[in-house]
Amino acid sequence: MIDAILVLNAGSSSLKFAVYSLEAGLPLRLKGAVSRLRQAPRLVVRAGDQVIADVRFQPPISVETAADAAFAA
């Protein structure tokens, strides 16, 4: 099991997130966002400077579809 903290920032048209490890100094492990939620949503996930997921969806998109894409990366 990975001990981590998930931080969410929900706005009117995007959902941003960050995952921090519970190690000393709380190092950032992942960060990303689902943007353009009301149009053609796009999920981008980064680990450091590397993009590990960049998925564009055609509307409408369900929360389950976005979550599946985020955790498949």
Secondary structure, DSSP 8 states (H G I E B T S, - for coil): ---EEEEEEE-SS-EEEEEEESSTT--EEEEEEEE-TTSS-EEEEEETTEEEEEEE--SS--HHHHHHHHHH-
